[in-house]
Amino acid sequence: MLETSARLLRLLSLLQVRKDWSGPDLARRLDVDVRTIRRDVDKLRSLGYPVDSVPGVAGGYRLGAGAELPPLLLDDDEAVAVAVGLRTAANGTVAGIEETSVRALAKLEQVLPARLRRRVNALQTHTIALTPSVATVSPDVLTTIAGACRDHQRLRFAYTARVGDATRRHVEPLGLAHTGRRWYLVAWDVDRDDWRTFRIDRIEGEPALGARFTPREPPAADLADYVARQLTVAPHARQARLIMHAPYEEVAARTSVTAVHLERIDDHRTRLTVGAPSLPEVGLWIGTLGLEFEVEGPPELAGHFRELAARLLRAAGDR
């Protein structure tokens, strides 16, 4: 009995990870035969889990939205409370759990009955949050994108570029990133034949789901580092590299993740890379941090710092 229960939990987990599964694929993953999979699916259905049969030559299964809430030890009111809480956390009001909340919300809303989804949407629509003014993103858009990343489905959407141009994008989504203030999508842009990072709040309306695709090799092994560079360095004409004589945590506390890229050198030094329209602007900004540093590059940056230092000394009366 314990072995059967454990297999049912593994089966349910697999159905949540991917949208469609064939019977033979599930049988191979669980090391059982196809008839056992059919019996286990029937058991899940008897427990209230909405497992749909997928038509086709090979046939298959998917976890769909059912007429009753699966037995998660939650009644209707508790399920609504959890969904609303996840939507609130996904909007960034609880630091550190935004991405996890989106993944959990995508799974929960996939199986919420229609009557409960309406209650969640009504409560969300008519609730006012007194939070700082930031670019907001619809949880429905986030869960749609998260589901497309999970199921390897292409997306089409209207997008306002950084320079203000309205564009249409056709992408293969890889993953979501959150900075604490904004959400970003990393995706392969089919029309531009390259990787792109999109601000979710610049997407107009809800993205449309498209055909399945075979995942590509990611643009970098460390996706978080890749996104950080795309946001802080890549958009600017000039780049400056500075060695800050301070621990990583101290430099991070005085800067923004969307403004600079940081690398820990050792316990007492941190490499800071920043982009700017022109190098003199870096000199004006870096002085406000109140930290000791040295110039790593480019070489002409040191010359701008000398000119700025001489100008400040003359202003202070030290000639």
N, C-alpha and C positions, 0 to 999 in steps of 0.2 A: 504493500500500500504506500509506504514511504517513497519507494522507487518510482511508482506511478505518479504520485503528487509532485515529486521533483521534476519528472519529465514534463508534466503539464505546465509547470512554471517556466521551464526552459522553452517549451513550445510557444507559450504566450509571449515570452521575451523576444523570440525570433520574429513573430508576427508583428511586433511593435517596431522592430529595427528596420524592416523592409516592407514595402507596400504589398508586393505580390510574391508568393512562394509556390513552386510546384510541389506536388506530393513527394516525388523522388528526392528533390533537394532537401526537404525537411527530414525525410527518412535518413538520408546520408548524414545530415548534421546531428541527428539524435541517435544514430546507430541502431535503428529499428527498421522494420519493413513498412511498406506503404499501407497495409491493412491496419497496423498499429496506429499510424498517423490518422487514418480515418476514424478509428475508435476514439482517439484522444481529442480530435476536433469535435466529435459528438459530445464528449464529456464537457468540453469548454462551453459548448452551446447550451447544454443542460444547466450549467452554472450561471448562464446569463451573458456570457461573452459573445458579442456579435461577430462570429467568424463566417464570412461569405465564401461561397464556392465561385471560382473563377472559370468561365467557360474556355474551351480551347482543346487542341489535340491532346496536350499533356495534362490539362486541367490544373487546378491549384487552389490556393486559399489566400484570403486577405482579411485583416481585421477591420471591420467597418463600424459605422454608427448604428446602434441597435435601438430597439423599442424600450429597453429597460437598462438601468444602470448596472454594470457588472458588480459583483459582490466584493467591493473594496472596503467593506466595513464602514461605508459612508451612506447616510441617508441623503435625500435630495437636497436639503438645506445645507448639509455639510459639504456636499459636492460643489454646490454653487459658491460657498464660502472659499473653498480651496481654489476654484477657478479664478474668482475675483482677486484673491490674494496673489496668485501667480501672475495675473495680468498687471497688477500694481507693481510687483517686484520687477517684472520685465520692463517696465517704464523707467527703472533706475532709482526708485525711491528706497530700495534696500541695497546698499552697496555690496558688491561682490557676488551676488547670486543671480544677476540678470540673465546670463546665458543659460544657466541651469534651469531657470524659471521658464524660459522660452521652450526648451526641450521638453520639460515636464508638461507645459501647457499644450504643446502640439500633441502629445500622447493623450492627455485627458480630453481635450476637445474632440479628438478623433472618435471617442466612444461615448461622449455625452449625448443623451437623447435630445431631440429637437426642443422639447419643452423646457429643458434645463438650459440649453444654449440661449434661448430667448430670454430667460431670466437673467443670465449672466450679462448679456448684451444690454438689456434694459438698465440694470444696476450700474454698469460701466458708463453708459451714455449720460445718465442723470446724476452722476457723482462729480463734484468739483474738488480738485486737489489743489491746495495752496502750496505749490512747490515753486522753486526758482524757474525763471523763464528760460527754457531750453527747447531745442527742436524736438517735437514729439513724434512718435512713430506709433501707428496703429498695431495693437497686438495681433489683429487678424493678418496684417501684412507680414509681420514677423513669423507667425506660425506657418503661413503659406510658403515663405522662403525657406524656413527650417525644414519643412516637409519635402520641398523640392531638393534641398541639399541631401537629405536622407535617402530619397528615392531616385536620385540622379535623373531629375526631370528638368528639361530646359524651361526658361522663363522668358517672357516678353513683357516689356513695360516701357512707359513714357518716362523720360529722365531729363532733369534740368542739370546741365553740366556746370562746372565750377565758374565758367565765364558767363553763365546765364543763358546759353543756347539750349533750346528744347530739342531733344533727340529721341529716337526710338531705339531700344536696345534688345538684342536677342542674345541670351547668355546661357552658359552651363555653370550653375552655381556650385561653389566649393564649400564655403562656410561663412558664418557670421562672426563679427568681432564687435566688441563694445568697449568704449573708452571711459565710461562713467557719465558721459554727456551725450554721446551720439552712437548710433549703430551703423555698421558698415558691412557690405557684402563683398566677398572676394569671389570673382567669377571669371570664366573664360569668355571674352567677347567674341561671338561667332563672326560678326561682320568685320571686326577690326583685327581678327586673328591674333589676339594677344590677351594677356591677363589684365584685368582692370579691378579697381576698388571703388565701389559705389556707396555714397551716403544714402542710407535708407530713407531719410526724411526728404530727399530730393526725388524719390520715386512718386509719380503721380498715379493715384488710385491703387488698386490691388493688382499685382502681377498676374499674368495669364500663364497657366501651366501648358507645357508643350510636350514633345516626344521625349522618350528616354534616351540617355546617352551613356557611352562608356567613359568612366572617369579618366581624366588626364593626370599625368604626373604633376603634383603641386608645384607652384613657382619657387618654393623654398622648403627646406626641411623644417625650419622653425617658422610656422605661419604667423605667429604673433610678432616676431621680429620683422617679417616681411611687411605686414600691415603697418607697423610703426614707421618703417622707412618710407613707405608710400605716402603716409600722412605728413611726415615731418620734413623730409629731405627732397624727395622726388619732384614735388610741384614747383620748386624754386630754381631760379637761374643760377644762383651761387650757393656754395656749401662751405661751411667752416668747421674745422675739427679742433677741439680744445681739450687739454688734459686738465681736469678740475682736481685741485688738491683738497678733496673732501670725499667722504664715503658715499657710495651709491645712494643710500637712503636719504642722506642730507641733500644731495643734488636733486633727487627726485621730488623731495618735498618742496623745493623752491622753483620747480619748473613744471611744465605740463606735458603729459604724454602725447598730446597732439601738436606740440610745438618743437620738441627736441627728441633726438634719439640717444639713449644712454647705454653705455657698456661698462660693466664693472672690470676694472684693471686689477686692483687688489683691494685690501681693506681700507686704504687711505686715498686711492685715486680712482677717478671715473672719467672715461672718454665721453665727451659731449659733441654730437654732430647736430648742426642746425642749418637750415636753409633760409635764405633771405634774397630779396630782389637785388641787393648790393651789399658788398662786404662792410662798408662804413656803418651800415645799420646794425651789424653784429656788435661792433664796438660800443655803440650807445646802449644796447640791450644788456650785454654781458656784465657791464659795470653795476647794474642794479641788483645782481644776485648776491653781492657781498662776499664772494669767495675768491680765494687765490687760484690762479690758473696759469697755464702756459700755452702758447700757440703751437699746434701740431701742423696745421696747414689750412689753406695754401700759403706759400711764402709771403705774398703781398699783403696778407692780413696783418702781419706784424708791422708793416709800414703804416697802415691805416691806424693802428693802435698808437704808434709813436706820434702821428699828427694829432690825434685826439688828445693824447696826454699833454702835448705842448700847448694846445689850445686851452685846455682846462687849467694848466699852470698859469698861463697868462691871465686868464679870467680871475684867478685867485690872487693875482698881484705878485706872483713869484716869477720874475723875469730873469 
